Amino acid sequence: MIQVTRKDSKESVENLLRRFGRKVSQAGVLTEAKTGQYFEKPISKPERRRKAILRNQRRAAKIKKLKLGR
């Protein structure tokens, strides 16, 4: 559970919300919640790694093409 308290009585609500949002994103709470949102078939660890490597290679190739202007 992430808790944020006011530093002093003059701190605005906007600053408080900004600090809360930063802590939530750093803790990865939203990403955990979103991954559990839908059912995902169980995949073996090596297969998941292979897919991630392939994704990264495709992304790198796409960025490289964009930089070359093709």
TAVEN-V79099 format. One record per pair of residues at least 12 apart in sequence whose ideal C-beta (glycine too) atoms are under 10 Angstrom apart, sorted by sequence separation. I is the first residue (numbers start at 0). J is the second residue. D is the distance in whole Angstrom. If there is no record, write none. Layout:
i = (I;I)
j = (J;J)
d = (D;D)
This chain:
i = (3;6;3;5;3;4;3;3;2;3;1;3;1;3;2;3;1;1;1;1;1;0)
j = (15;18;16;18;17;18;18;19;19;20;19;21;20;22;22;23;22;23;25;26;28;28)
d = (6;9;9;10;10;10;5;4;9;9;7;9;10;6;9;9;5;6;9;6;7;9)
